[in-house]
Amino acid sequence: MDENSFYIETYGCTSNKADSYIILNVLEKANFNLTTLENAQFIIINTCAVKEQTENKIKSRLIDLHKKFYRVASVYIIIAGCLPFITPTYINTIKKIIPSFSAIIGLDNFTDLPDIIRQIKLGKKGFVFKSEKVVDKAKFSIDHPPGKITGIVPISEGCLGSCTYCCVKNARGKLNCYDPDSIIENVRHQLKQGIKQIYLTSQDCSSYKYNGISLTNLANRIVSLDYEFFLRIGMINPSLLINNTDGLISIIKKKKIYQFLHIPIQSGSNKILETMQRRYLISDLIEKCELIRNQLPDLTLSTDIICGFPGETEYDFLRSINFIKWLKPEILN
């Protein structure tokens, strides 16, 4: 085991991957060294809760880590990410799964990690560190190792929705959009290192708005940077496709932007969409999807569908099946 060394294990979405990049840079700038699991003094598990399968995988991993390290006094386990905060009582679940944990940290407390680690080394353990502060994560410049070609830049956190199936809102909170100047500088900093593709990430990129600057404005500013690179825009709420189809098409048609859209439709049944508190109708989506397919014939379209939602009948399920057959998404989650 190496003194002041750490290991990060990341689960879930690109937002989580961006968070892990920030953790890595914060700790390296505080003179901690990245190493392997076997050699690490501090083990950081950046968790996800978007799917039950992932949740169960993480819980099993935490149990294994407890069995492996609970007798090793010089190894400390820190739990980050969404999972501890998906319900008011889930932290207690984590404590039962891995009673040997040292700290659970909030999603905006990465800058506090050096201090949290100092507290752990002084003997504090089994504590939760979660403040109410809101952090502009785009301000954290990411340094990449040589040869890396993909960079991730968060543009916001949280969302405006209240979907009945989603626990991520409990963890990520309400929408907080980051300063476009910070985003542009972050992109530029990564491009200077030779990064060739930038992923903009958020729980809902389509909701981005900062002092009148929209996602369209932001994307236009990024692609105007004088570097050779491609830009991929993250998850888009179907409402943007419905309400601003032309604007969305104009972004995707830009030379430097990947012809890729991730639009989570969730169900082909209007009844189920209403129960989910999704704010659109399938009939509206069909019209706009036809338009976007015609305007962008090379588009890679990704979508998400939830099957077995409470109250879903066979008829509702078949509506989703028929919609998928009609849409023919290139990627189906």
N, C-alpha and C positions, 0 to 999 in steps of 0.2 A: 504494500500500500504506500502510495506517494503522498507526502504532506501537501496540503493545499491543492489537491487534485480533484477533478470532478468528472462525472460521466452524465450525459443526457440521453434519455430514451423518450422518443416523441411518438404520440399516437394522434391520428385524426387528420384534420383539414389543413389547408395551406396557412390559415391564420395561426394554428398551433405551431406549424413549422417556422413561421415568422417569429413567434414568441420564443421559440428555442434558439433561433439565431440571435435574438436580443439577449437572452440569458447568457449564451456563449460569449458574446462581445462584452457584456457587463462584467462577467467574471474574469475574462482574460485581461481586461484593462485594470482589474483589481489584483493582478498578479496570481491568479489561479490558473492551473494548467489542465487542459482537456486530456483525458486518458481513457483507458478501457474500464469496463465494469469491474474486472478483477483487481485493478490497481487503484481504483478511485477511493478517496476518502469521503467524498460527498456524491451520493447517487440521486439524481433529479429525474423524477418520472413526470413527464408532461402529459396529462391524461385527457381523454376525450369521452363524451357521453352521447354522441349523436345517434348511435345504434346500440341496441342491446348486446349484439354480438361483440362489439368493441368493448363495451362496458364489462362484460364477463371475462374477456381476454385480459383486461387490465386488472381486474380483481384477482384473477388467477395468478397473474404476474406478481402482484403485491404480496400475495400469500407465499409464493416461492421466494421472494426477496427476504421476507421476514424469517422464513425457515433457514435461509442461507446465512443471514447476517445478524440475527438478534443476539447472538453470543459474542459478536465482534464489537468490542466497545469503541474502537477507533473508526468505524464506518457509520455514516449518518445518511438517512434516507429522507429526502425532501419531496413532497408531492405538490405538483403545480397543475394548472389546466382547469378544465370545466368540471370534471367529475365530482369533486368535493362540494360543489356549490349548486348542483342541479335542483336540490330541494333543501329546505331549511334544516333538515335533520340528517342529510347524507354524510356530513362530516363524522357523525357518530358511527355510521356504517364503515367508513374508512378506518376509524380508530379500532374497530373490532377486527377488521380484516388484517391490519398491520399495526398491532399495538406498539411495535418497536420504532415507529416513525419518529423523526426528529421535529419536522415542521410541515405544516400545510400553508401554502402561500396563495394570496389572491392574484388575479390576472393582471392587476396594475401595480404589482409590488416587486417587479423584477429588479428595479434599481436598488431596492432595499436588500437584495440578496447578500452582498458582502457583509452588511451589518447583521443580518439574520444568521449567517454562518459564524460570525464572531460570537454571537450569543450562544449558539449551539456548542462551540468549542469551550465556552466558559461553563458549560454544564446544563444549560436550559434545553429541555426536550419536550416533545409531545404538545407543542403549542401551535395555534393558528394565527397567522399574520395576514390580516386583510384590512386595509384601510379604505376609506371612501374616496380617496383621491382619484382623479381621472388623468391618465397619462396620454400624451400624444406620441404614440409608438413610432410614427413616421420620423420623429426626430432622432431616432437611434440609428446611426450610420453602421451599416453592416460591412464587416471586412471578410472577404472570402479567401480561401486557400487558392494557390495557383491552379489553373485548369478548370475551375468551376465555371459553368456557363449559364446557370439559372439563378436569378435573384428574385426574392419575394419582397414586396413592399405593401404593408397594410395601409389602407386609406381610411378606414373607419372601424368602429367596433360596436356591437349591439345592433338593434334593428327597431323599426317602427311598428312591427306587427305584434299580434297577440295570438298566434296560432295555438290551438288547443293541444296539439300533440307535441309541442316543442318545449324541451326543458333547457335548451341552450340560452334562452333569453334570461332565465334565472341566474345563469353564470356570467353571461357577457353584458347583460343590462340593456338599458335604452341606448338609442343611437348616439354615438359621439364621433363626428367627422373630424378628420385631422387637417391641419393647415396645408393647403396646396403647395405653399412654398417649401414646407418641410418634405412633402412627398417628392416634389421635383428635385430637391437637393439630394434626397436619399437615392432616387433613381440615378441621378448624375454620378454620385459617389460610387455606385455599383458598376455603372457602365465604364467608368475610368479604370476599373480593375479587370476589364475584359469580359464582363458579363454580356451575353448575347441575347438572352430573353428574360424579360421582366414579367412576373405575375403580380397583378394587382389583386389584393385579397381583402375580404370583408365578409361578414355574415350576409350582407346584401349590398353589393356594389351600386345597384341602381338607385339606392336612397341617398347616395353621396350628394351633399350640398353644403357649401361653406361660403358664407357671405356672398351668396348669389352665384357662386361657381358650381356648376353641375358636373356630373360624370363626363358628359360630352366635352365640356370646356377643359377639364383636367386631362382627358385622353389626348386632346388636340395639343395641349402644352407639352405633354410627354413626348409624343411622336415628332414634335418639332425640334427636339434635341439633336444636335449634330453628331450622332453616333449611328453605327450600323447595328441594329438590334430589332427584335420583335417584342410586341407587347401582347400579353394575354389578360383579358378582363375576367374577373372571377364571377361568382354567382349573381345572377340577375333575377329579381322578382318578376313574375309574369305581368305584373301591373305596368312595368315600364314598357314591355313589349306592346301592351294594349294601348297605353296612353301616349307613347312617344315612339311609334314604330319607325318613322322616318329618321328621327334622331339616332336611334339605335343602329339602323342600317348604315347611316352616314359614318358612324364610328367604325363599324366592322369593315367597311369598304376601304378604310385607310391602308396604304401600302404596308406600313409597319405593324399593323394589328392582325393577329391571328383571326382567321375566319372560324371562330369557335364561340359558342354560347352555351352556358349552363343555366337552364331555366327550369327550376323544380316545379312541375305542374301538380304533382301529388295525387290527383285523382281525375278520372274522366267523368265523374258524376257530380252534377251541380249540388245535389242534396248533401253529398259528403263534403264537398268544398265549403258549403255553408256551415256545416257542423265543425269543420276544421278552422273556421273563421278566416278562410282565404277570400280575398276581396275581388273575385273575378268570376266570370262564367265561361264555360267551355266554348260556347258559341262565339264569344269574343275572341278567344284564343285561336280557334280554327281559322277565322278570317285573317288574323295577323300572321299566323304561321304560314299560311298559303302565300301571303305577300312576301314574307322574309325568305321563304324557300325559292320563290321566283327571282327575287332580287339578288340572292346570295346562293347560287346553285352549288358552290363548293363548300358551303357551311358544314361544319361538324357540330351537330346539335346534341347536347347532353340533357337528360331530364331525370327526375326522381319520381317514383310512384310508391305510395303506401298502400299495401293490401291488407285486408282484415281490420280496417279501422272500425272502432265500435259503432254499431248501427249499420254497417255496410251489408247490403243484401247481395244475392247472386246477381240481380239486375245491375246494381251499382258496380260490382266487380267486372261484369261484362262490358259496361260502359268504358271502364279503364282499358280493358283488353282491346276493345274496338278502336279507342282513341290511339293507343300505341301502334296498332296495325296501320292506322291511317297516317300518323305522324312519321313513323319509321325513324326514330332517333338513332343516331350513330352510337350513342352511349346511353344505357338505361341502368339506373341504380335502383 
